[in-house]
Amino acid sequence: MPEFIFANEALIRIGVFGGVFCLIACAEWQWPRRVLGVSQRVRWQNNLGLGLLNTALLRLIFPMAAVGAAAVAAEQGWGLFSFLGWSGGLVMGAAIVLLDLVVYLQHRAMHVIPVLWRVHRVHHADLDLDVTSGLRFHPFEMVISMAIKCGVVILLGAPVLSVVVFEVVLNAMALFNHANLRLTKTVDRLLRWIIVTPDMHRTHHSVAVDERDANFGFNLAWWDYLFVTYRAAPRETHERMVLGLPGMRQVSECCHLPSMLAMPFRKTSE
């Protein structure tokens, strides 16, 4: 089974991604949370274009990505888990949870360290939020993230299966929690006990700095509770809150691919 998963990792991820993307896009159309202010065609073309560019770039720089790092670690007997002697199920669960913690900590670092924030603000400059926002990351951020992920996978000795599961879940959750999707209050409240919901993450995309510096989680909501970065709701309603960055409000500078790629090199008030 691990050999099959390793050999077909890319197909598995693409298949799950395509299915989840279509499902969420249809749900957004049926149950939208907000009225979007920017042309969907413009945003989708450029956000999806950035996502495709990142996919190609990562495959070029990291041919086997984090899964390859896991395979090398297993072959060489590297990593913490190789010394602990835990059962397979326990190791897999611990690896997924610890990788998610690393994503949370990395996300916080992106907001705190100025040079990383210049890269990460590409994600926050989106003037609307929907399923395509989950793909909107600058290539520099994707390379940094993958390098960190590969290093952590080797240090942990994370199994190949756990890394594939984590990557698939991370991608699916990025689409889900950026969705312009209306959930009932009861469903949203129950889901927040475990995972990050669209309303929870939308607060993180507020133009207000104190709201932006909250709700850093991507998968598990636990880290925001544990590290006291949880915020239940924005000051405004979700329908009225302003998204994006205060210093970037023009569609031409926020939502076009060339501008997004150049954004880390531009000086702004942010």
PLY file of the C-alpha trace (Angstrom):
ply
format ascii 1.0
element vertex 270
property float x
property float y
property float z
element edge 269
property int vertex1
property int vertex2
end_header
0.00 0.00 0.00
2.70 2.62 0.83
4.47 1.79 -2.44
1.24 2.27 -4.40
0.52 5.57 -2.65
4.07 6.80 -3.20
3.92 5.95 -6.89
0.51 7.57 -7.41
0.76 10.47 -4.96
0.33 13.16 -7.62
-2.73 11.49 -9.15
-4.32 11.00 -5.73
-3.82 14.65 -4.83
-5.08 15.94 -8.18
-8.14 13.70 -8.04
-9.13 14.71 -4.53
-8.38 18.37 -5.25
-10.55 18.39 -8.38
-13.46 16.72 -6.62
-13.33 18.98 -3.56
-12.90 22.12 -5.67
-15.96 21.34 -7.82
-18.04 20.40 -4.77
-17.20 23.61 -2.90
-17.60 25.80 -5.99
-21.12 24.39 -6.48
-21.93 24.88 -2.79
-20.74 28.51 -2.98
-23.08 29.12 -5.90
-26.01 27.57 -4.01
-25.33 28.99 -0.52
-23.12 32.12 -0.76
-22.10 33.92 2.44
-21.29 37.29 0.89
-22.03 39.24 -2.27
-18.67 39.39 -4.06
-17.50 42.80 -5.26
-14.86 41.84 -7.84
-15.49 40.11 -11.15
-15.42 36.37 -10.53
-13.88 35.82 -13.96
-10.94 38.12 -13.16
-10.30 36.60 -9.76
-10.68 33.00 -10.85
-8.44 33.38 -13.90
-5.65 34.97 -11.89
-5.95 32.93 -8.69
-6.13 29.66 -10.60
-3.25 30.83 -12.81
-1.14 31.45 -9.71
-2.08 28.02 -8.37
-1.02 26.31 -11.60
2.24 28.24 -11.65
2.99 27.17 -8.08
2.23 23.53 -8.84
4.61 23.50 -11.80
7.34 25.33 -9.88
7.16 23.04 -6.86
7.34 19.93 -9.03
10.41 21.40 -10.74
12.23 22.31 -7.50
10.94 19.43 -5.33
10.21 16.56 -7.77
8.95 14.22 -5.03
8.07 16.95 -2.50
7.37 16.01 1.12
6.37 12.48 0.14
9.83 11.91 -1.28
11.37 13.24 1.94
9.26 10.74 3.89
10.40 7.88 1.64
14.06 8.81 2.07
13.66 9.10 5.86
12.02 5.66 6.01
14.74 4.09 3.87
17.53 5.59 5.98
15.83 5.10 9.35
15.91 8.82 10.10
13.63 10.76 12.40
12.12 10.79 15.85
9.51 8.12 15.20
12.12 5.57 14.13
13.48 5.63 17.70
10.18 5.62 19.60
8.89 2.23 18.53
5.26 3.36 18.41
2.58 1.46 16.52
1.78 2.43 12.95
-1.57 4.06 13.74
-0.14 6.12 16.59
2.79 7.32 14.47
0.50 8.26 11.61
-1.84 10.26 13.85
1.00 12.00 15.67
2.71 12.89 12.39
-0.44 14.48 10.97
-1.10 16.50 14.12
2.52 17.68 14.43
2.68 18.66 10.75
-0.47 20.70 11.26
1.14 22.43 14.25
4.12 23.33 12.07
1.76 24.88 9.48
0.14 26.96 12.24
3.52 28.17 13.55
4.77 28.90 10.06
1.62 30.93 9.37
2.20 33.03 12.49
5.83 33.58 11.46
4.61 34.84 8.08
2.73 37.60 9.87
5.46 38.51 12.36
8.71 38.47 10.33
8.70 41.47 7.94
10.41 39.79 4.99
8.00 36.83 5.21
5.02 39.15 5.52
5.97 40.86 2.25
5.56 37.46 0.59
2.48 36.34 2.53
0.56 39.57 1.95
-0.09 38.37 -1.61
-2.56 35.94 -0.04
-4.19 38.64 2.08
-4.50 41.22 -0.71
-7.42 39.34 -2.30
-10.39 41.72 -2.23
-12.91 38.89 -2.01
-12.71 35.41 -0.55
-13.82 32.18 -2.18
-12.58 28.69 -3.01
-9.87 30.05 -5.35
-8.34 32.11 -2.52
-7.06 28.83 -1.09
-4.68 28.64 -4.07
-3.50 32.25 -3.93
0.02 32.13 -2.49
3.18 33.68 -3.88
5.67 31.15 -5.33
8.28 32.26 -2.78
5.89 31.31 0.05
5.19 27.93 -1.53
8.90 27.16 -1.85
9.59 28.24 1.74
6.65 26.19 2.99
7.72 23.06 1.10
11.31 23.35 2.31
10.11 23.61 5.92
7.70 20.72 5.43
10.38 18.46 3.96
12.73 19.28 6.83
10.09 18.52 9.46
9.09 15.27 7.72
12.71 14.09 7.86
13.18 15.20 11.48
10.04 13.35 12.52
10.53 10.35 10.23
6.89 10.79 9.22
5.52 7.78 7.29
4.73 8.19 3.60
1.03 7.46 4.14
0.71 10.12 6.87
2.36 12.73 4.64
0.05 11.95 1.70
-3.00 12.09 3.96
-1.82 15.36 5.49
-1.14 16.96 2.11
-4.54 15.89 0.75
-6.36 17.16 3.85
-4.38 20.42 3.90
-5.26 21.17 0.29
-8.92 20.28 0.80
-9.16 22.36 3.97
-7.53 25.37 2.28
-10.34 25.25 -0.29
-13.02 24.75 2.36
-12.04 27.39 4.88
-11.60 30.07 2.20
-15.00 29.29 0.70
-17.70 31.91 0.32
-20.04 29.41 1.93
-22.90 29.94 4.35
-23.13 27.34 7.10
-25.83 27.32 9.74
-24.76 28.68 13.12
-25.17 25.25 14.68
-23.03 23.48 12.08
-20.36 26.19 12.25
-20.25 26.04 16.07
-19.96 22.25 16.12
-17.27 22.11 13.42
-15.17 24.69 15.25
-14.57 22.22 18.04
-12.26 20.42 15.63
-11.62 22.19 12.32
-11.36 25.70 10.92
-14.60 26.84 9.28
-15.07 29.46 6.54
-16.45 32.02 9.01
-13.58 31.41 11.41
-10.94 31.87 8.72
-12.70 34.80 7.02
-12.08 36.86 10.15
-8.36 36.32 9.57
-8.71 38.05 6.17
-10.18 41.22 7.67
-8.67 44.57 6.72
-8.42 45.29 10.48
-4.97 44.32 11.78
-6.17 42.96 15.14
-8.61 40.64 13.37
-6.03 39.64 10.78
-3.65 38.61 13.56
-6.02 35.92 14.79
-7.32 32.52 13.64
-4.08 31.29 12.05
-5.12 27.65 11.82
-5.69 25.90 8.48
-6.86 22.45 9.50
-7.32 21.98 13.24
-8.89 24.79 15.23
-7.13 23.59 18.41
-3.96 25.62 17.90
-5.77 28.95 17.99
-7.47 27.94 21.23
-4.24 26.63 22.75
-2.08 29.63 21.80
-4.82 32.20 22.50
-5.09 33.48 18.93
-8.76 32.57 18.50
-11.33 35.23 17.65
-14.96 34.16 17.42
-16.14 36.81 14.96
-15.22 40.12 13.35
-16.56 43.40 14.73
-18.70 43.83 11.63
-20.99 41.11 10.33
-19.45 38.68 7.84
-21.59 40.24 5.11
-20.31 43.76 5.83
-16.69 43.22 6.92
-13.99 44.56 4.59
-11.48 42.02 3.31
-7.94 42.55 2.05
-5.23 45.04 2.95
-5.82 48.74 3.69
-2.98 49.88 1.41
-4.10 47.83 -1.61
-7.64 48.41 -2.80
-7.42 48.48 -6.60
-8.33 45.38 -8.61
-5.39 46.00 -10.97
-2.84 45.80 -8.12
-4.51 43.06 -6.09
-6.11 40.62 -8.49
-3.96 40.44 -11.62
-1.24 37.77 -11.81
1.69 40.05 -12.78
0.84 42.39 -9.88
0.59 39.49 -7.46
4.00 38.19 -8.50
5.55 41.65 -8.10
3.82 42.44 -4.79
6.66 41.36 -2.43
8.95 43.86 -4.15
6.57 46.83 -3.93
6.55 49.27 -1.04
3.18 49.88 0.56
1.82 51.13 3.87
1.43 47.49 4.93
0 1
1 2
2 3
3 4
4 5
5 6
6 7
7 8
8 9
9 10
10 11
11 12
12 13
13 14
14 15
15 16
16 17
17 18
18 19
19 20
20 21
21 22
22 23
23 24
24 25
25 26
26 27
27 28
28 29
29 30
30 31
31 32
32 33
33 34
34 35
35 36
36 37
37 38
38 39
39 40
40 41
41 42
42 43
43 44
44 45
45 46
46 47
47 48
48 49
49 50
50 51
51 52
52 53
53 54
54 55
55 56
56 57
57 58
58 59
59 60
60 61
61 62
62 63
63 64
64 65
65 66
66 67
67 68
68 69
69 70
70 71
71 72
72 73
73 74
74 75
75 76
76 77
77 78
78 79
79 80
80 81
81 82
82 83
83 84
84 85
85 86
86 87
87 88
88 89
89 90
90 91
91 92
92 93
93 94
94 95
95 96
96 97
97 98
98 99
99 100
100 101
101 102
102 103
103 104
104 105
105 106
106 107
107 108
108 109
109 110
110 111
111 112
112 113
113 114
114 115
115 116
116 117
117 118
118 119
119 120
120 121
121 122
122 123
123 124
124 125
125 126
126 127
127 128
128 129
129 130
130 131
131 132
132 133
133 134
134 135
135 136
136 137
137 138
138 139
139 140
140 141
141 142
142 143
143 144
144 145
145 146
146 147
147 148
148 149
149 150
150 151
151 152
152 153
153 154
154 155
155 156
156 157
157 158
158 159
159 160
160 161
161 162
162 163
163 164
164 165
165 166
166 167
167 168
168 169
169 170
170 171
171 172
172 173
173 174
174 175
175 176
176 177
177 178
178 179
179 180
180 181
181 182
182 183
183 184
184 185
185 186
186 187
187 188
188 189
189 190
190 191
191 192
192 193
193 194
194 195
195 196
196 197
197 198
198 199
199 200
200 201
201 202
202 203
203 204
204 205
205 206
206 207
207 208
208 209
209 210
210 211
211 212
212 213
213 214
214 215
215 216
216 217
217 218
218 219
219 220
220 221
221 222
222 223
223 224
224 225
225 226
226 227
227 228
228 229
229 230
230 231
231 232
232 233
233 234
234 235
235 236
236 237
237 238
238 239
239 240
240 241
241 242
242 243
243 244
244 245
245 246
246 247
247 248
248 249
249 250
250 251
251 252
252 253
253 254
254 255
255 256
256 257
257 258
258 259
259 260
260 261
261 262
262 263
263 264
264 265
265 266
266 267
267 268
268 269
